[in-house]
Amino acid sequence: MKKLYRFLLQQHIGAPDSPVVKTGDRVERGTLIAVPTKLGANIHSSVSGSVVEVNEREIVVEADENQDGSTVAIQADSIIDAVKEAGIVGMGGAGFPTHVKLNTDLQGGVVIANGVECEPLLKHNIKEMEENPALIIRGLKYAMQATKAARGIVAIKAKNTKAIAAVRAAINDASITIAELPDIYPMGEERAIVREVLGKLLACDQLPSAAGAVISNVETLSRICEAVESKKPFVTKNVTVAGKLKSGRESVVFMDVPLGTPIKDLIEAAGGIDGAYGEIIMGGPFTGKSVSLDSVVTKTTGGILVTLPLPNEKRKMGLLVCACGANEERLRELAQKMGAPVVGVERCKQVVDVKNAIKCENPGNCPGQAEKIMKLKKSGAEVVLVSNCSDCTNTVMGVAPKMKLPVYHHTDHVMRTVGHRLVRRLKPTK
């Protein structure tokens, strides 16, 4: 039986792409199949085969049984054109078109390679740094050249000593250094990185460019290098699979997974699901979304997590929304799956509304949540569900137990699945 690959037309921030192929067309690995109509990025087929369906949501390709591994080359002369033609987007989760980000004159500023691997359980960025550090450093240099940056910094959590050693050994330029960061969430968020690395706290509506910086995920930088040096379009993604697997609790990393691959195939390759499960989450424990086994790998897929069943909780529940974790919609989804009626919703006191989204005034540094927990208690909550960062959760745990309010964190069912410490009273570690 031939295998189907589904290429979603919405794999990035911006509008969905427009197909440039039709049913019955022959495509090769690297063939351009969809282009942006507004803000967006090119999409290429990750396999050779035949287009069997085109609709408003996706393009479906039936892959040939034999794939020779060759890739149709992109045509571009400059760094930014190569990145644009290759369809590269930010791989830290947001999916912002990288050619737009690189079209910035930093006038001697800095490009920061984000190797923080912010979300727990995810390991693919760490593996990329350990195994392909030279590719990342060359990609960083291309990004510095495109943005006219004078410096490059690789941001890595200090605990990842093997990755730090590998990257340090690959650096052959005095203008590139390493910044070691503490192990707290959300240390990989752009404004948190700017604060920790450059000592500047940006306003919620400011981009890193306001601090003379551009930030790019380490896998994104690797793909930039491939596009510039090998004329390779962005057709594969590194993915971590973890959770309720027959193979055990350890995260399994797959490198260069073809875009459009069904996630159930990766789960099977990682050992398969071990009995009954709760959710399939695409992304990390903090910001991932619940999906089905029919979902496919996209340009922003970083993690696939299989969780324990959610607890059966009938008590009245209050929700505390944090800009660094799950939004209100996700918390309500979890409350419903737990069978808990929601009687109150509060926001972390640092939440700010910015362009139809919520942002944190100072990610990872929390002044306290006592007032919000008291309001949830007064609303009739018998238990609270929070989506806070490490520091915010510390403050929640400083008051909720005193009010006899049990606390669930929205990552609990993920963390319990693999025996990871729960997000409760946590201390940052080096």
N, C-alpha and C positions, 0 to 999 in steps of 0.2 A: 504493500500500500504506500502510495506517495504521500509525502508530508506537506501540510499546509502551513504557511507562514502568513500572519496577519499584520499589516503595517497600518497602525492608527494614523490618521491625518492630523491629529492633535497630539504632538509629542514635545511641545515646547510652550513657553509663554507666548501669547499672541493669538492670532486667528488660525483656524485649521488650514492646512495646505490644500491646494487644488491638484487633483490627479492629472498627470500628463501621459498616462497609459490607459488602455481600454481592455475589456475582456477579450481574451484570445491572443494578446500581444506576447511575444517572446521577450524575456528579460534575462540579463546576465547579472552575476554578482557585481554590484556597483552601478547598475543602470539607474539613472534618475527616474523616479516614478511619481514624484509630487513636488510642487514648488509653492513657496509662500505667496499669498495674495497681499498680505500686509506685513506686520512684524511676524517673523517666523524663520524656518530653516528648511533647506532642501531635505528630501527623504529619498534614500536609495534602497534598492532591493539588496538584501543580505545573502540572497541565494540566486542561483540560476534556475529558471523554470518558466512556467506559463502563468499569465494572469488569468484567474478563474472568476474573479468578482471585483467590481469596483462600485462602491456606494458612497454615501455622504459621510460615512464614518471611517472607512478603511479600504485598503487594497489587499486582496488575498492572492497569494502566489502559491501555486503547486510546484514544489521543488523537484528538480530532477533527482533520480536516485543516486547518481554519481555527481559529486561536486569536486571540481579539480582545484579549488582554492584560489584561482586567479581572480583578479578584481579589475573592473573597468576603471581606468585612471581618470581623475578630474583634470580639467584644463584651467590652469591659473598661473600667473606670473608672480604676483606679490603675496606676502604672508596673509594679509586680510582677505584677499580674493580666494586664496587656497582654503582658508577656514570657512569662508562663505559657501564656496562651491561644495565643500565636503559635508556641509550640513551640521557642523559641530555646535552643540549647545552646552550650557553648564551642566555638569554631571553631579553636582552636589545636591540636586533635588529640584531646583527651581526651573531649569531648562531655558534660561535666557540665551538667545542667540549670541554665540561667542564673537562673531565678526562685528556685531554692534558694540560689544563691550571693548574690543580691541581698537575700535576706531575712536580712540581717546588720546589726546596729546597730554601726557603727564608732565611734560617739561622737566624731565629729570627726576620724576617721582619714583615710585616703587611698585613692582608687581609681586604680589604675595601668592605663593603656591599653597593652597589649602589642603594639607594632608592631615588635618586634625582628626578625621573620622569621628565626627561628633556623636553619632548615634551608637548606643551600646549594641553589641553583637555583630555589627557590620565589620568585615575584615578585608574587603577587596582593595580599598585604598592603601592599607598597610602592606598587603601583598605586592601591590604595584610598586610601592616605594622600595620594598626589600628586593624585588626581582628585576625591576626595570628602572632603576634610579637615573641612569644616563639619559634614557628617553625623556623622562620628566624634566631634567635639567636643560636638555636641548630645547624642549618645548617652552620652558620658562624663558630661555634666551630669545626665542622667536617672539614671545609675547612682549618682552622688554623692548626688543627692536621695533615692534609694531607700534607700541605706545610711547616710545622715546623715554623709557624709564632708565634711570641711572643705577638702580639697585634691584636686586631680587632677594626675596626672603622665603624660605620654606618653613611653614608653620606645622609643627608636629607635637603631639602630646609627649611629654618627657618620658612617660612609661614605655613608649615604643622604642626601646633602645636599639633593637636590631635594625629597624627602619632608619633611625637617625644615623647609625654607623654606615649603612649602605649609601644614603644620600650624601653624607659628608665625604665619603670616598669618591663619589661621582662628581663633586664640585671641583671645577678647575678654573674658577674665575673669582678673583677677590671681591667682586661686586655682589656676589651671592653668598648669603649666610643662612643659618638655621635659627629659628626661634622655638624654644621648648616651652610648651604650655601646660597648665595644670589639667588634671583629669576630672573636669566637671562638665555638666551639660548646661547651657548650649555653647560650649567654647568654640565650635566650628561656625557659628553664625557670623556673618560678615562684619557687623558692627562690633561684636565681641572680639573678633580677631584684630580689628583696627585699634580697639581700646587696649588690648593686651600687648600687641606688637609695636604699635606706633604711639601709644599713650594719649590717644585722642578719642573722646566720646562723641560720636556723631549724633545729631538729632535724628529722630525717627524717620523723617522724610529725606534724609541725606544719603547719598550713595558714597561708597568708598573713595570715589574720585574727588570728593570734597576734602579728603585728607591727602590728596595726591597719590592715591593708590588704586590699583585694579587687583581684584582677587579672583583666582581661577583654581578650580579643583585639580588635583594632581592627575586624575585620569583625563580630564579635559586637556591638560598640557601635553600628555602623551599622544592624544589624538591630533593635536595641533602639529606635533612633530611628524607624525605619520602623513598628515595632509601635505605639509611643506616638502618633506624629503622624499616620500614615496608616492605622492599624488593619490593617496588612498582616501576614499570617502568614508564617512563615519557609518559603519555597518555592523559593528559588534560592540558589546557592552560587558563590563566586568560586573558580576553579581554574587552576592552572598546569600546562601540558603541556610536557614537555621530553624530550630524548634523541635516539634514533636516528630522526630524522625527515627526510623528503625536503626539508623547508623549511630545514634547517640546524640549527646547534647552539644558537641562541638560544631561551630560554624563551618560550613563547606563553601569554598570559594571557587567559582567558575570564571575563567578568564576568556575573553573574546567570544561571548555568546552571541550568535546571530540575532539581530533585531527581529522581532516578530515571532520568536520562539515561544511556544506555549509554556507557561510557568509550570504546569503539571509535569512536563518532561524534565525540567530541572529538579523538581522535587523528587521524582522517581530516580533520577541520576544521583541524587544526594542520599538515597536509601529508601525513599518512600515514606508515607505517613504512617506513624505507629498508632493504629487504632483510631478511636473517636477523637475528634479535634474540635476546637472552638472557631477560630477565625484563620483565614489566610490573609496576611497583611503584606502589602507591597510597600516597601520603604523600610524605615527604621521603627523601633518601638514607640518613639515620641511623636513622629510626624507622619507615619505610614497610614495608608488607607486600607480598609477591608475590601477585598476583591474576591472573585470566584476563581476556581481552578481553570476556567476557560480564558482567563486573562493572559496577555502576552507581554514579553519583554519589550520595553520602549527605550528611548534615548535617556530617560531619567530613572529607569529602574535600577535601584542599588541593592535592595534586599527583598527576600521572599521569606516570610516568617510563618510557621505553622504553630498555632497556640493550643494550649489546654482549653477545654470548655470553660466558659465564663461561669463564675459562681451564681447560684440562684439567690438573689437578694430581694426580698419583698418589702424591706423597710423604706420609708420615705427618704428620698435622696436629694441632697443639695449639690449643685455643680459649681466648681470654681474654675473659671476659664483663664488660661495663661497664654500669652502670645507666643511663647516658646514651644508649646506642645499642641495637644489636640484642641480644635476650636469647639464652639458650643454644639455644632451639628454632630461632630464625632462623639462628644460626651453624651449627648442625648441618644445616639445610636447604641452606645455601650450600655447606658442605663436601661434602654428598652430590651436589649439582649439579656440583661441580668434580671429583668422582670421588676425593676424598681421604678415606682412613680416619682417623677421629678417635681419637687415642690418649691424650688428656688434656684436662681442662677445669679452668681456674682462673678465679676471680673477681677483678676489680680489688679492691685492698685496702680501698677505701672503700665497697664494696657492703654494704648493710644490708637485711635482710628486714623489710618493713613490710606487714602485711595482705595476704599472698599476692602481693606484688609486691616488686621490688627498688628501692632508692633509693640515691643517692650522698650520702655525708656532707657533701660540699662541692663541688657541681657546677662543673666547669671548673678546679678547683685540685687538682692531683695530687701526692702526696708521693713517687711513684716506684713502678715495677713490676718492679724487678730480681729480687726474690724469686720473683714469679710466673713470670717468663720462665725462670728457672733451674729451677723445678719442671717446667715444660712440657718443657724440654730433657731433664731426667732421666727423664721419662715416655716418652721415645723420639721426641718430635716432631722432624721434620726441617724443618718450616715452621710458622708460626703465623698464625692468623686472629684479628684483634682487632676489637672494636666500641667502642673507647675514644673519649672526647672529645678535643679538640685537645691539651690539656695532657697527658693520660695517654699519648697516642700519642707525644708528644715524649719522654717518659721511656722508653717501650718502645724507641724508635729509638736511645736512648742506650746500650742494653745488648744488644739482640737481634743486631745486626750483629757485635758483638764475639764472640758465641757462634756465629757463622756460621749464624744462623737467619733465613732470608728472612721478610719480614713482608707479609701481605696485610691490608688494612683492608676491612671488609665493604662500604664504599662505593666501593671501587676501580672496579668494573665500571660504576658509574653515572658517576663522575667522568671516567673515561677516555672514555666515550661522547661527552662534550661538550667535552673538552679542559680540564677544570677541574683546578686543582692538587690533587694527592692529599693525603690526610690523613696527613702524616708529621711532619717537623720544621717546625712552624708557629709563627709569632710573632703575637701579637695586634696588630691594627692599629686605629687610630682612623679 
